[in-house]
Amino acid sequence: MTDKRTQAGADTGNMEKDPGDWVTGDEPMTGAQRSYLKTLSEEAHVDFDDKLTKAEASRRIDELQHRTGRGLERKRPTEDDPAGHGDGSTSPGSAGSGAGDEATLSIGSD
């Protein structure tokens, strides 16, 4: 049987965990983080640091997303999803990562 505190924690999983507390946070950033961070760095006109850990890259992505206005509707990165896709994908641009992601749908007739 699960108590209410355990269940409440299970509902949020590691989404609430600070990247500095990730078990794998000190590993090198993932390929998805590297690609997305490079894009964000170029858009923000800042230097790209290719030596960041997963946790450092996650924090830098958050910072540059706010600076550039990109990815504001993305989920917060987690240890299992350091790029913050929320859908299990590993492609940096696959989950509403910015301009050009909108789709137009027409319903009805002329």
N, CA, C and O atoms as a GROMACS GRO file, in nm:
protein
  440
    1MET      N    1   0.084  -0.118   0.000
    1MET     CA    2   0.000   0.000   0.000
    1MET      C    3   0.089   0.124   0.000
    1MET      O    4   0.191   0.127   0.068
    2THR      N    5   0.051   0.228  -0.076
    2THR     CA    6   0.128   0.350  -0.090
    2THR      C    7   0.065   0.461  -0.009
    2THR      O    8  -0.056   0.484  -0.017
    3ASP      N    9   0.147   0.532   0.072
    3ASP     CA   10   0.090   0.645   0.146
    3ASP      C   11   0.079   0.767   0.056
    3ASP      O   12   0.134   0.768  -0.054
    4LYS      N   13   0.009   0.869   0.102
    4LYS     CA   14  -0.018   0.988   0.019
    4LYS      C   15   0.109   1.064  -0.016
    4LYS      O   16   0.120   1.117  -0.127
    5ARG      N   17   0.205   1.070   0.075
    5ARG     CA   18   0.329   1.142   0.044
    5ARG      C   19   0.408   1.071  -0.065
    5ARG      O   20   0.464   1.136  -0.154
    6THR      N   21   0.414   0.940  -0.059
    6THR     CA   22   0.485   0.863  -0.162
    6THR      C   23   0.416   0.880  -0.296
    6THR      O   24   0.482   0.899  -0.398
    7GLN      N   25   0.284   0.874  -0.297
    7GLN     CA   26   0.208   0.890  -0.421
    7GLN      C   27   0.226   1.030  -0.479
    7GLN      O   28   0.242   1.046  -0.600
    8ALA      N   29   0.225   1.132  -0.393
    8ALA     CA   30   0.243   1.270  -0.440
    8ALA      C   31   0.380   1.286  -0.506
    8ALA      O   32   0.392   1.352  -0.609
    9GLY      N   33   0.481   1.225  -0.449
    9GLY     CA   34   0.615   1.232  -0.507
    9GLY      C   35   0.623   1.156  -0.638
    9GLY      O   36   0.697   1.196  -0.728
   10ALA      N   37   0.549   1.048  -0.649
   10ALA     CA   38   0.550   0.968  -0.772
   10ALA      C   39   0.486   1.043  -0.887
   10ALA      O   40   0.524   1.024  -1.002
   11ASP      N   41   0.390   1.128  -0.856
   11ASP     CA   42   0.322   1.203  -0.961
   11ASP      C   43   0.414   1.303  -1.030
   11ASP      O   44   0.399   1.329  -1.149
   12THR      N   45   0.510   1.360  -0.957
   12THR     CA   46   0.601   1.457  -1.015
   12THR      C   47   0.730   1.394  -1.062
   12THR      O   48   0.802   1.453  -1.142
   13GLY      N   49   0.761   1.273  -1.014
   13GLY     CA   50   0.882   1.204  -1.056
   13GLY      C   51   1.004   1.290  -1.034
   13GLY      O   52   1.015   1.357  -0.932
   14ASN      N   53   1.097   1.289  -1.130
   14ASN     CA   54   1.216   1.371  -1.115
   14ASN      C   55   1.203   1.506  -1.184
   14ASN      O   56   1.303   1.576  -1.201
   15MET      N   57   1.082   1.543  -1.223
   15MET     CA   58   1.061   1.673  -1.286
   15MET      C   59   1.093   1.787  -1.190
   15MET      O   60   1.134   1.894  -1.235
   16GLU      N   61   1.075   1.767  -1.061
   16GLU     CA   62   1.100   1.870  -0.962
   16GLU      C   63   1.246   1.874  -0.919
   16GLU      O   64   1.288   1.968  -0.852
   17LYS      N   65   1.322   1.774  -0.955
   17LYS     CA   66   1.460   1.762  -0.909
   17LYS      C   67   1.549   1.863  -0.980
   17LYS      O   68   1.544   1.878  -1.102
   18ASP      N   69   1.629   1.932  -0.902
   18ASP     CA   70   1.726   2.026  -0.957
   18ASP      C   71   1.829   1.948  -1.039
   18ASP      O   72   1.873   1.842  -0.996
   19PRO      N   73   1.870   2.000  -1.156
   19PRO     CA   74   1.969   1.928  -1.236
   19PRO      C   75   2.097   1.896  -1.159
   19PRO      O   76   2.163   1.796  -1.190
   20GLY      N   77   2.133   1.977  -1.060
   20GLY     CA   78   2.251   1.949  -0.980
   20GLY      C   79   2.237   1.823  -0.896
   20GLY      O   80   2.336   1.767  -0.850
   21ASP      N   81   2.112   1.778  -0.874
   21ASP     CA   82   2.086   1.658  -0.796
   21ASP      C   83   2.070   1.534  -0.882
   21ASP      O   84   2.049   1.425  -0.827
   22TRP      N   85   2.079   1.546  -1.014
   22TRP     CA   86   2.064   1.431  -1.101
   22TRP      C   87   2.178   1.333  -1.077
   22TRP      O   88   2.293   1.374  -1.058
   23VAL      N   89   2.147   1.206  -1.077
   23VAL     CA   90   2.250   1.102  -1.060
   23VAL      C   91   2.350   1.110  -1.175
   23VAL      O   92   2.470   1.092  -1.153
   24THR      N   93   2.304   1.135  -1.296
   24THR     CA   94   2.391   1.141  -1.413
   24THR      C   95   2.425   1.284  -1.453
   24THR      O   96   2.475   1.306  -1.563
   25GLY      N   97   2.399   1.380  -1.367
   25GLY     CA   98   2.420   1.520  -1.399
   25GLY      C   99   2.563   1.558  -1.429
   25GLY      O  100   2.587   1.657  -1.498
   26ASP      N  101   2.660   1.481  -1.377
   26ASP     CA  102   2.799   1.515  -1.401
   26ASP      C  103   2.856   1.448  -1.526
   26ASP      O  104   2.974   1.466  -1.558
   27GLU      N  105   2.773   1.373  -1.598
   27GLU     CA  106   2.815   1.314  -1.725
   27GLU      C  107   2.816   1.422  -1.833
   27GLU      O  108   2.750   1.525  -1.817
   28PRO      N  109   2.888   1.400  -1.942
   28PRO     CA  110   2.888   1.497  -2.051
   28PRO      C  111   2.747   1.518  -2.106
   28PRO      O  112   2.664   1.427  -2.103
   29MET      N  113   2.721   1.638  -2.157
   29MET     CA  114   2.588   1.666  -2.212
   29MET      C  115   2.556   1.568  -2.324
   29MET      O  116   2.646   1.513  -2.387
   30THR      N  117   2.427   1.548  -2.347
   30THR     CA  118   2.382   1.456  -2.452
   30THR      C  119   2.396   1.522  -2.588
   30THR      O  120   2.417   1.642  -2.598
   31GLY      N  121   2.385   1.443  -2.691
   31GLY     CA  122   2.389   1.496  -2.827
   31GLY      C  123   2.276   1.594  -2.853
   31GLY      O  124   2.296   1.696  -2.920
   32ALA      N  125   2.158   1.563  -2.802
   32ALA     CA  126   2.044   1.654  -2.820
   32ALA      C  127   2.069   1.786  -2.749
   32ALA      O  128   2.039   1.892  -2.803
   33GLN      N  129   2.123   1.780  -2.627
   33GLN     CA  130   2.155   1.904  -2.555
   33GLN      C  131   2.259   1.984  -2.632
   33GLN      O  132   2.245   2.105  -2.648
   34ARG      N  133   2.363   1.917  -2.681
   34ARG     CA  134   2.470   1.985  -2.754
   34ARG      C  135   2.415   2.059  -2.876
   34ARG      O  136   2.446   2.176  -2.898
   35SER      N  137   2.334   1.990  -2.954
   35SER     CA  138   2.279   2.049  -3.074
   35SER      C  139   2.189   2.168  -3.043
   35SER      O  140   2.202   2.274  -3.104
   36TYR      N  141   2.098   2.151  -2.947
   36TYR     CA  142   2.005   2.257  -2.913
   36TYR      C  143   2.077   2.374  -2.848
   36TYR      O  144   2.045   2.490  -2.876
   37LEU      N  145   2.173   2.346  -2.762
   37LEU     CA  146   2.247   2.451  -2.695
   37LEU      C  147   2.331   2.531  -2.794
   37LEU      O  148   2.345   2.652  -2.780
   38LYS      N  149   2.385   2.464  -2.894
   38LYS     CA  150   2.462   2.534  -2.998
   38LYS      C  151   2.371   2.630  -3.074
   38LYS      O  152   2.408   2.744  -3.101
   39THR      N  153   2.252   2.583  -3.109
   39THR     CA  154   2.154   2.668  -3.179
   39THR      C  155   2.115   2.788  -3.093
   39THR      O  156   2.115   2.901  -3.141
   40LEU      N  157   2.083   2.762  -2.965
   40LEU     CA  158   2.045   2.871  -2.875
   40LEU      C  159   2.158   2.971  -2.856
   40LEU      O  160   2.135   3.091  -2.852
   41SER      N  161   2.282   2.921  -2.844
   41SER     CA  162   2.398   3.008  -2.827
   41SER      C  163   2.415   3.100  -2.948
   41SER      O  164   2.443   3.218  -2.932
   42GLU      N  165   2.398   3.044  -3.067
   42GLU     CA  166   2.409   3.125  -3.188
   42GLU      C  167   2.301   3.233  -3.192
   42GLU      O  168   2.329   3.348  -3.226
   43GLU      N  169   2.178   3.195  -3.157
   43GLU     CA  170   2.067   3.291  -3.159
   43GLU      C  171   2.083   3.400  -3.054
   43GLU      O  172   2.043   3.514  -3.076
   44ALA      N  173   2.143   3.365  -2.939
   44ALA     CA  174   2.162   3.462  -2.831
   44ALA      C  175   2.293   3.538  -2.847
   44ALA      O  176   2.323   3.628  -2.768
   45HIS      N  177   2.372   3.503  -2.948
   45HIS     CA  178   2.501   3.567  -2.974
   45HIS      C  179   2.594   3.555  -2.855
   45HIS      O  180   2.657   3.653  -2.813
   46VAL      N  181   2.602   3.433  -2.800
   46VAL     CA  182   2.694   3.403  -2.689
   46VAL      C  183   2.780   3.284  -2.728
   46VAL      O  184   2.745   3.208  -2.819
   47ASP      N  185   2.892   3.269  -2.659
   47ASP     CA  186   2.982   3.158  -2.687
   47ASP      C  187   2.918   3.026  -2.647
   47ASP      O  188   2.848   3.016  -2.547
   48PHE      N  189   2.944   2.924  -2.728
   48PHE     CA  190   2.898   2.788  -2.700
   48PHE      C  191   3.008   2.715  -2.625
   48PHE      O  192   3.121   2.708  -2.672
   49ASP      N  193   2.975   2.660  -2.508
   49ASP     CA  194   3.071   2.585  -2.428
   49ASP      C  195   3.043   2.436  -2.446
   49ASP      O  196   2.943   2.385  -2.396
   50ASP      N  197   3.130   2.367  -2.517
   50ASP     CA  198   3.108   2.226  -2.547
   50ASP      C  199   3.156   2.133  -2.436
   50ASP      O  200   3.154   2.011  -2.454
   51LYS      N  201   3.200   2.188  -2.324
   51LYS     CA  202   3.251   2.106  -2.214
   51LYS      C  203   3.152   2.093  -2.098
   51LYS      O  204   3.190   2.042  -1.992
   52LEU      N  205   3.027   2.138  -2.113
   52LEU     CA  206   2.930   2.135  -2.005
   52LEU      C  207   2.883   1.994  -1.974
   52LEU      O  208   2.881   1.907  -2.061
   53THR      N  209   2.846   1.972  -1.849
   53THR     CA  210   2.785   1.846  -1.809
   53THR      C  211   2.637   1.850  -1.844
   53THR      O  212   2.585   1.953  -1.888
   54LYS      N  213   2.568   1.737  -1.826
   54LYS     CA  214   2.423   1.733  -1.850
   54LYS      C  215   2.351   1.838  -1.766
   54LYS      O  216   2.267   1.912  -1.817
   55ALA      N  217   2.385   1.845  -1.638
   55ALA     CA  218   2.319   1.940  -1.548
   55ALA      C  219   2.349   2.084  -1.588
   55ALA      O  220   2.259   2.167  -1.591
   56GLU      N  221   2.475   2.114  -1.617
   56GLU     CA  222   2.513   2.250  -1.656
   56GLU      C  223   2.446   2.288  -1.788
   56GLU      O  224   2.399   2.401  -1.804
   57ALA      N  225   2.442   2.195  -1.882
   57ALA     CA  226   2.379   2.221  -2.011
   57ALA      C  227   2.230   2.248  -1.993
   57ALA      O  228   2.174   2.335  -2.060
   58SER      N  229   2.165   2.174  -1.904
   58SER     CA  230   2.022   2.194  -1.878
   58SER      C  231   1.997   2.335  -1.826
   58SER      O  232   1.904   2.402  -1.870
   59ARG      N  233   2.079   2.378  -1.731
   59ARG     CA  234   2.064   2.514  -1.677
   59ARG      C  235   2.090   2.619  -1.784
   59ARG      O  236   2.019   2.719  -1.791
   60ARG      N  237   2.192   2.596  -1.866
   60ARG     CA  238   2.226   2.692  -1.972
   60ARG      C  239   2.115   2.698  -2.077
   60ARG      O  240   2.083   2.806  -2.127
   61ILE      N  241   2.055   2.584  -2.109
   61ILE     CA  242   1.943   2.581  -2.202
   61ILE      C  243   1.827   2.665  -2.147
   61ILE      O  244   1.769   2.746  -2.219
   62ASP      N  245   1.794   2.645  -2.019
   62ASP     CA  246   1.688   2.725  -1.957
   62ASP      C  247   1.718   2.874  -1.969
   62ASP      O  248   1.632   2.953  -2.007
   63GLU      N  249   1.841   2.911  -1.937
   63GLU     CA  250   1.882   3.052  -1.942
   63GLU      C  251   1.867   3.109  -2.083
   63GLU      O  252   1.812   3.217  -2.102
   64LEU      N  253   1.919   3.035  -2.181
   64LEU     CA  254   1.916   3.085  -2.319
   64LEU      C  255   1.776   3.081  -2.379
   64LEU      O  256   1.745   3.163  -2.465
   65GLN      N  257   1.692   2.988  -2.336
   65GLN     CA  258   1.553   2.988  -2.381
   65GLN      C  259   1.484   3.115  -2.336
   65GLN      O  260   1.409   3.176  -2.413
   66HIS      N  261   1.507   3.155  -2.214
   66HIS     CA  262   1.447   3.280  -2.164
   66HIS      C  263   1.503   3.400  -2.238
   66HIS      O  264   1.430   3.494  -2.270
   67ARG      N  265   1.631   3.398  -2.266
   67ARG     CA  266   1.695   3.510  -2.334
   67ARG      C  267   1.645   3.523  -2.478
   67ARG      O  268   1.625   3.635  -2.526
   68THR      N  269   1.624   3.409  -2.547
   68THR     CA  270   1.585   3.412  -2.687
   68THR      C  271   1.434   3.402  -2.708
   68THR      O  272   1.384   3.433  -2.817
   69GLY      N  273   1.360   3.359  -2.604
   69GLY     CA  274   1.216   3.340  -2.619
   69GLY      C  275   1.180   3.208  -2.683
   69GLY      O  276   1.063   3.184  -2.713
   70ARG      N  277   1.277   3.121  -2.703
   70ARG     CA  278   1.252   2.990  -2.764
   70ARG      C  279   1.215   2.888  -2.659
   70ARG      O  280   1.262   2.894  -2.545
   71GLY      N  281   1.131   2.794  -2.697
   71GLY     CA  282   1.105   2.677  -2.614
   71GLY      C  283   1.030   2.705  -2.486
   71GLY      O  284   1.036   2.623  -2.394
   72LEU      N  285   0.960   2.815  -2.477
   72LEU     CA  286   0.893   2.848  -2.353
   72LEU      C  287   0.783   2.750  -2.317
   72LEU      O  288   0.749   2.737  -2.199
   73GLU      N  289   0.727   2.680  -2.416
   73GLU     CA  290   0.622   2.584  -2.385
   73GLU      C  291   0.677   2.444  -2.362
   73GLU      O  292   0.600   2.350  -2.341
   74ARG      N  293   0.808   2.428  -2.364
   74ARG     CA  294   0.870   2.297  -2.342
   74ARG      C  295   0.864   2.260  -2.196
   74ARG      O  296   0.857   2.346  -2.108
   75LYS      N  297   0.867   2.131  -2.170
   75LYS     CA  298   0.871   2.083  -2.032
   75LYS      C  299   1.009   2.106  -1.975
   75LYS      O  300   1.108   2.116  -2.047
   76ARG      N  301   1.015   2.115  -1.842
   76ARG     CA  302   1.144   2.131  -1.773
   76ARG      C  303   1.225   2.003  -1.792
   76ARG      O  304   1.172   1.893  -1.778
   77PRO      N  305   1.353   2.018  -1.824
   77PRO     CA  306   1.438   1.900  -1.841
   77PRO      C  307   1.442   1.816  -1.715
   77PRO      O  308   1.436   1.868  -1.604
   78THR      N  309   1.452   1.686  -1.732
   78THR     CA  310   1.467   1.592  -1.621
   78THR      C  311   1.589   1.507  -1.647
   78THR      O  312   1.648   1.514  -1.755
   79GLU      N  313   1.627   1.429  -1.550
   79GLU     CA  314   1.743   1.343  -1.568
   79GLU      C  315   1.722   1.245  -1.682
   79GLU      O  316   1.815   1.215  -1.757
   80ASP      N  317   1.599   1.194  -1.695
   80ASP     CA  318   1.568   1.100  -1.802
   80ASP      C  319   1.549   1.169  -1.936
   80ASP      O  320   1.558   1.104  -2.041
   81ASP      N  321   1.523   1.298  -1.935
   81ASP     CA  322   1.495   1.376  -2.056
   81ASP      C  323   1.567   1.510  -2.044
   81ASP      O  324   1.501   1.614  -2.032
   82PRO      N  325   1.703   1.512  -2.048
   82PRO     CA  326   1.777   1.633  -2.021
   82PRO      C  327   1.754   1.746  -2.120
   82PRO      O  328   1.780   1.862  -2.089
   83ALA      N  329   1.705   1.715  -2.238
   83ALA     CA  330   1.676   1.821  -2.334
   83ALA      C  331   1.537   1.878  -2.315
   83ALA      O  332   1.504   1.979  -2.378
   84GLY      N  333   1.455   1.816  -2.231
   84GLY     CA  334   1.323   1.870  -2.199
   84GLY      C  335   1.218   1.848  -2.306
   84GLY      O  336   1.127   1.929  -2.319
   85HIS      N  337   1.229   1.741  -2.382
   85HIS     CA  338   1.132   1.716  -2.488
   85HIS      C  339   0.997   1.670  -2.434
   85HIS      O  340   0.893   1.705  -2.490
   86GLY      N  341   0.997   1.593  -2.327
   86GLY     CA  342   0.873   1.548  -2.266
   86GLY      C  343   0.801   1.439  -2.342
   86GLY      O  344   0.699   1.388  -2.296
   87ASP      N  345   0.852   1.402  -2.458
   87ASP     CA  346   0.785   1.300  -2.538
   87ASP      C  347   0.875   1.180  -2.564
   87ASP      O  348   0.841   1.093  -2.645
   88GLY      N  349   0.989   1.174  -2.497
   88GLY     CA  350   1.079   1.062  -2.515
   88GLY      C  351   1.168   1.072  -2.636
   88GLY      O  352   1.250   0.983  -2.661
   89SER      N  353   1.155   1.179  -2.714
   89SER     CA  354   1.236   1.192  -2.834
   89SER      C  355   1.375   1.243  -2.799
   89SER      O  356   1.397   1.295  -2.690
   90THR      N  357   1.468   1.228  -2.890
   90THR     CA  358   1.603   1.278  -2.868
   90THR      C  359   1.639   1.386  -2.967
   90THR      O  360   1.750   1.438  -2.963
   91SER      N  361   1.548   1.420  -3.056
   91SER     CA  362   1.575   1.524  -3.153
   91SER      C  363   1.552   1.660  -3.091
   91SER      O  364   1.443   1.685  -3.038
   92PRO      N  365   1.651   1.751  -3.096
   92PRO     CA  366   1.639   1.878  -3.028
   92PRO      C  367   1.522   1.963  -3.077
   92PRO      O  368   1.472   2.046  -3.002
   93GLY      N  369   1.478   1.946  -3.200
   93GLY     CA  370   1.373   2.032  -3.251
   93GLY      C  371   1.240   1.963  -3.265
   93GLY      O  372   1.157   2.007  -3.344
   94SER      N  373   1.216   1.856  -3.191
   94SER     CA  374   1.098   1.777  -3.219
   94SER      C  375   0.974   1.811  -3.138
   94SER      O  376   0.866   1.763  -3.171
   95ALA      N  377   0.987   1.892  -3.033
   95ALA     CA  378   0.871   1.914  -2.946
   95ALA      C  379   0.842   2.061  -2.927
   95ALA      O  380   0.854   2.113  -2.816
   96GLY      N  381   0.805   2.128  -3.034
   96GLY     CA  382   0.770   2.269  -3.020
   96GLY      C  383   0.889   2.354  -2.980
   96GLY      O  384   0.879   2.433  -2.886
   97SER      N  385   1.000   2.340  -3.049
   97SER     CA  386   1.120   2.409  -3.007
   97SER      C  387   1.129   2.551  -3.059
   97SER      O  388   1.229   2.619  -3.032
   98GLY      N  389   1.031   2.598  -3.131
   98GLY     CA  390   1.043   2.737  -3.171
   98GLY      C  391   0.965   2.769  -3.296
   98GLY      O  392   0.871   2.698  -3.333
   99ALA      N  393   1.006   2.878  -3.361
   99ALA     CA  394   0.937   2.927  -3.479
   99ALA      C  395   0.933   2.822  -3.588
   99ALA      O  396   1.025   2.742  -3.604
  100GLY      N  397   0.823   2.823  -3.661
  100GLY     CA  398   0.809   2.730  -3.770
  100GLY      C  399   0.744   2.598  -3.731
  100GLY      O  400   0.724   2.511  -3.816
  101ASP      N  401   0.710   2.584  -3.604
  101ASP     CA  402   0.649   2.459  -3.560
  101ASP      C  403   0.497   2.463  -3.572
  101ASP      O  404   0.431   2.360  -3.555
  102GLU      N  405   0.442   2.580  -3.600
  102GLU     CA  406   0.297   2.591  -3.604
  102GLU      C  407   0.241   2.521  -3.729
  102GLU      O  408   0.306   2.515  -3.833
  103ALA      N  409   0.122   2.471  -3.715
  103ALA     CA  410   0.054   2.408  -3.828
  103ALA      C  411  -0.079   2.480  -3.850
  103ALA      O  412  -0.140   2.530  -3.755
  104THR      N  413  -0.122   2.484  -3.973
  104THR     CA  414  -0.248   2.547  -4.005
  104THR      C  415  -0.348   2.439  -4.045
  104THR      O  416  -0.315   2.349  -4.123
  105LEU      N  417  -0.467   2.449  -3.993
  105LEU     CA  418  -0.571   2.351  -4.022
  105LEU      C  419  -0.696   2.428  -4.065
  105LEU      O  420  -0.744   2.515  -3.992
  106SER      N  421  -0.748   2.396  -4.181
  106SER     CA  422  -0.870   2.459  -4.229
  106SER      C  423  -0.983   2.359  -4.221
  106SER      O  424  -0.971   2.245  -4.267
  107ILE      N  425  -1.093   2.402  -4.164
  107ILE     CA  426  -1.209   2.316  -4.153
  107ILE      C  427  -1.326   2.388  -4.218
  107ILE      O  428  -1.348   2.507  -4.196
  108GLY      N  429  -1.400   2.314  -4.298
  108GLY     CA  430  -1.516   2.374  -4.363
  108GLY      C  431  -1.492   2.392  -4.510
  108GLY      O  432  -1.393   2.343  -4.565
  109SER      N  433  -1.584   2.465  -4.575
  109SER     CA  434  -1.572   2.487  -4.719
  109SER      C  435  -1.574   2.636  -4.746
  109SER      O  436  -1.611   2.716  -4.661
  110ASP      N  437  -1.534   2.671  -4.868
  110ASP     CA  438  -1.529   2.812  -4.908
  110ASP      C  439  -1.662   2.870  -4.922
  110ASP      O  440  -1.675   2.988  -4.956
   0.00000   0.00000   0.00000
